[in-house]
Amino acid sequence: MSSTNPLLQQPKRRISPGIVVVIVLVLALAGGVGVQYYRGHSKVEVNSNGRTEPAVITGPGTSGKGVTVGKAGAKVNIDLYLDFRCPHCAEFEKDSGATVDKLVEDGTATLTYWPLQFVNPDSSPRLANAFAAAAANGKALSFADELYGDFSKSWTSDQLIELGKQLGVGDAKYQQALQDNTYASWLESVGKAADDRGVTGTPTAYVNGKQLPTDQLTPEGLQKAVAEAAS
């Protein structure tokens, strides 16, 4: 009568490469779904409450004109062409946003936002429209800073509504503008004006009509260009 010697190691079952690939793909897919869920459901927390909000000099809706904020009469204007789904714009905001905000706050320069919508065919127009709705309620700068401040978010409609509420502009009119895509035609006119000016990418900045080279889109480059324009 034969018996199995318990001291002898049993041969191990080998997992085929195909099974390993499937397992890796399933884990990757699950991870991707988890990331997407977090991006679309993470809590909205603003950092702009309590700050001084610059006045909106030119609001959204005027064909071919951007949204200008700051103190009327400033000698310098910064034109900033951006896309709210542009990672390079997010980097620019992270590195130079505080410098731009300070120039606007102290009256050295006004800032004109030109929201473009080509990076993501779904999100870019939606976020640009939400920015316009917030700007119409006097919260252009803070709203833009918050969108870039948490760039990893999907900024779903629910998240945009919550952001508006926390900034004090989340009323029925604002929410209706999000739902109806109220500023679509204005955004098209902004895009056409950018094309006519020769803007080919974001971020692009002009100081008193003079385009800054890409390597000068820095705090130092902006301050130097503004100082020269003001002199």
C-alpha positions as CSV (number, residue, x, y, z in Angstrom):
1,M,0.0,0.0,0.0
2,S,1.6,3.2,-1.1
3,S,1.4,6.4,0.9
4,T,2.6,10.0,0.4
5,N,5.6,11.0,2.4
6,P,4.6,14.2,4.2
7,L,8.3,15.2,4.4
8,L,8.5,15.5,0.6
9,Q,7.6,18.9,-0.8
10,Q,4.7,18.7,-3.2
11,P,5.3,20.1,-6.6
12,K,4.1,23.7,-6.9
13,R,1.5,24.7,-9.4
14,R,2.9,27.2,-11.9
15,I,0.8,30.2,-12.7
16,S,0.7,30.8,-16.4
17,P,2.0,34.2,-17.8
18,G,-1.5,34.8,-19.2
19,I,-3.1,34.6,-15.8
20,V,-0.5,37.0,-14.4
21,V,-1.2,39.5,-17.1
22,V,-4.9,39.3,-16.5
23,I,-4.4,39.8,-12.7
24,V,-2.2,42.9,-13.4
25,L,-4.8,44.3,-15.8
26,V,-7.6,43.8,-13.4
27,L,-5.7,45.5,-10.6
28,A,-4.7,48.4,-12.8
29,L,-8.3,48.8,-13.9
30,A,-9.5,48.8,-10.4
31,G,-6.9,51.4,-9.4
32,G,-7.9,53.6,-12.3
33,V,-11.6,53.4,-11.4
34,G,-10.7,54.3,-7.8
35,V,-8.7,57.3,-9.0
36,Q,-11.6,58.5,-11.2
37,Y,-14.1,58.0,-8.4
38,Y,-11.9,60.1,-6.1
39,R,-11.4,62.8,-8.6
40,G,-15.2,63.1,-9.1
41,H,-16.2,62.8,-5.5
42,S,-13.5,64.3,-3.3
43,K,-14.5,67.1,-1.0
44,V,-14.3,70.7,-2.1
45,E,-12.2,72.8,0.3
46,V,-11.5,76.4,-0.6
47,N,-8.5,78.5,0.5
48,S,-9.8,81.8,-0.9
49,N,-12.3,82.7,1.8
50,G,-11.3,85.9,3.6
51,R,-9.0,87.2,0.9
52,T,-9.5,90.5,-0.9
53,E,-11.3,89.9,-4.2
54,P,-10.3,92.3,-7.0
55,A,-13.2,94.1,-8.7
56,V,-14.4,92.7,-12.0
57,I,-13.9,95.6,-14.4
58,T,-15.0,93.8,-17.5
59,G,-17.3,90.9,-17.0
60,P,-18.0,87.9,-19.2
61,G,-20.4,88.3,-22.1
62,T,-18.8,91.1,-24.2
63,S,-18.0,89.5,-27.6
64,G,-14.3,89.1,-28.2
65,K,-13.3,90.6,-24.8
66,G,-11.8,88.7,-21.8
67,V,-12.7,89.1,-18.1
68,T,-10.6,91.9,-16.6
69,V,-10.1,92.3,-12.8
70,G,-8.2,94.7,-10.7
71,K,-8.1,98.4,-10.0
72,A,-9.2,100.7,-12.8
73,G,-6.5,103.1,-13.9
74,A,-3.5,100.7,-13.5
75,K,-0.7,101.5,-16.0
76,V,-0.2,97.8,-16.9
77,N,-2.5,95.1,-18.0
78,I,-1.6,91.4,-18.1
79,D,-3.5,89.3,-20.7
80,L,-3.5,85.7,-19.7
81,Y,-4.7,83.0,-22.1
82,L,-5.4,79.7,-20.3
83,D,-7.3,76.5,-20.3
84,F,-8.7,75.1,-17.1
85,R,-7.7,71.6,-18.1
86,C,-4.2,72.6,-19.2
87,P,-1.5,71.0,-16.9
88,H,1.0,73.7,-17.9
89,C,-1.4,76.4,-16.8
90,A,-1.7,74.6,-13.5
91,E,2.1,74.7,-13.2
92,F,2.1,78.4,-14.1
93,E,-0.5,79.1,-11.4
94,K,1.4,77.1,-8.8
95,D,4.7,78.9,-9.6
96,S,3.5,82.4,-10.6
97,G,-0.1,82.7,-9.4
98,A,0.8,84.5,-6.2
99,T,2.9,87.0,-8.0
100,V,0.1,87.8,-10.4
101,D,-2.4,88.1,-7.6
102,K,-0.1,90.5,-5.7
103,L,0.4,92.7,-8.8
104,V,-3.4,92.9,-9.1
105,E,-4.1,93.4,-5.5
106,D,-1.7,96.4,-5.0
107,G,-3.0,98.1,-8.2
108,T,0.2,97.7,-10.2
109,A,-1.6,95.8,-12.9
110,T,-5.0,94.6,-14.1
111,L,-5.4,91.0,-15.2
112,T,-7.5,89.9,-18.2
113,Y,-8.5,86.3,-18.3
114,W,-9.0,84.7,-21.7
115,P,-10.4,81.2,-21.0
116,L,-9.9,78.9,-23.9
117,Q,-11.4,75.4,-24.3
118,F,-9.3,73.0,-26.5
119,V,-7.3,70.8,-24.1
120,N,-10.3,68.6,-23.1
121,P,-13.4,68.7,-25.4
122,D,-15.7,67.9,-22.5
123,S,-14.2,69.5,-19.4
124,S,-12.5,72.6,-20.8
125,P,-15.7,74.2,-22.1
126,R,-17.6,73.2,-18.9
127,L,-15.0,74.7,-16.6
128,A,-14.6,77.8,-18.7
129,N,-18.4,78.4,-18.6
130,A,-18.4,77.9,-14.8
131,F,-15.5,80.4,-14.5
132,A,-17.6,82.9,-16.5
133,A,-20.6,82.3,-14.2
134,A,-18.5,83.0,-11.2
135,A,-16.9,86.1,-12.7
136,A,-20.4,87.4,-13.5
137,N,-20.9,87.2,-9.7
138,G,-17.6,89.0,-8.9
139,K,-15.5,85.9,-8.1
140,A,-13.2,85.6,-11.1
141,L,-9.8,85.4,-9.5
142,S,-10.7,83.2,-6.5
143,F,-12.6,80.8,-8.7
144,A,-9.8,80.4,-11.2
145,D,-7.3,80.0,-8.3
146,E,-9.4,77.3,-6.7
147,L,-9.8,75.4,-10.0
148,Y,-6.1,75.2,-10.5
149,G,-5.4,74.8,-6.7
150,D,-6.9,71.3,-6.9
151,F,-6.2,70.4,-10.5
152,S,-6.5,66.6,-9.7
153,K,-10.3,67.0,-9.3
154,S,-12.6,66.2,-12.1
155,W,-14.6,69.3,-11.1
156,T,-18.0,67.7,-11.8
157,S,-21.1,69.8,-11.8
158,D,-21.8,68.9,-8.2
159,Q,-18.2,70.0,-7.2
160,L,-18.6,73.2,-9.2
161,I,-21.9,74.0,-7.4
162,E,-20.3,73.3,-4.0
163,L,-17.3,75.5,-5.0
164,G,-19.7,78.3,-5.9
165,K,-21.5,78.0,-2.6
166,Q,-18.3,78.1,-0.6
167,L,-17.2,81.3,-2.5
168,G,-20.6,82.9,-1.9
169,V,-21.8,82.7,-5.5
170,G,-23.6,79.4,-5.6
171,D,-27.1,80.9,-6.0
172,A,-29.8,79.7,-8.4
173,K,-28.6,82.1,-11.2
174,Y,-25.1,80.6,-11.0
175,Q,-26.4,77.0,-11.0
176,Q,-28.7,77.8,-14.0
177,A,-25.7,79.2,-15.9
178,L,-23.8,75.9,-15.3
179,Q,-26.8,73.9,-16.5
180,D,-27.6,76.0,-19.5
181,N,-24.0,76.5,-20.6
182,T,-24.9,80.2,-20.7
183,Y,-21.6,81.6,-21.8
184,A,-20.9,79.2,-24.7
185,S,-21.2,81.8,-27.5
186,W,-19.0,84.3,-25.5
187,L,-16.4,81.6,-25.1
188,E,-16.4,81.0,-28.8
189,S,-15.8,84.7,-29.4
190,V,-12.9,84.6,-26.9
191,G,-11.4,81.7,-28.8
192,K,-11.7,83.5,-32.1
193,A,-10.1,86.6,-30.6
194,A,-7.2,84.5,-29.4
195,D,-6.8,82.9,-32.9
196,D,-6.8,86.4,-34.5
197,R,-4.0,87.4,-32.1
198,G,-2.0,84.4,-33.0
199,V,-2.2,82.6,-29.6
200,T,-1.3,78.9,-30.3
201,G,-1.0,77.5,-26.8
202,T,-1.6,77.9,-23.1
203,P,-0.5,79.5,-20.9
204,T,0.3,82.6,-23.0
205,A,0.8,86.0,-21.4
206,Y,1.0,89.5,-22.8
207,V,2.1,92.6,-20.8
208,N,0.7,95.8,-22.3
209,G,0.4,94.0,-25.6
210,K,3.9,92.5,-25.7
211,Q,4.0,88.7,-25.5
212,L,6.3,87.2,-22.9
213,P,8.6,84.4,-24.1
214,T,7.8,81.0,-22.6
215,D,11.0,81.1,-20.5
216,Q,9.9,84.4,-18.9
217,L,6.6,83.0,-17.6
218,T,8.1,83.0,-14.1
219,P,7.6,85.3,-11.1
220,E,10.8,87.1,-12.0
221,G,10.0,87.4,-15.7
222,L,6.5,88.8,-15.0
223,Q,7.7,91.3,-12.4
224,K,10.4,92.5,-14.8
225,A,8.0,92.9,-17.7
226,V,5.4,94.7,-15.6
227,A,8.1,97.0,-14.1
228,E,9.4,97.9,-17.6
229,A,5.8,98.5,-18.9
230,A,5.0,100.7,-16.0
231,S,8.1,102.9,-16.3
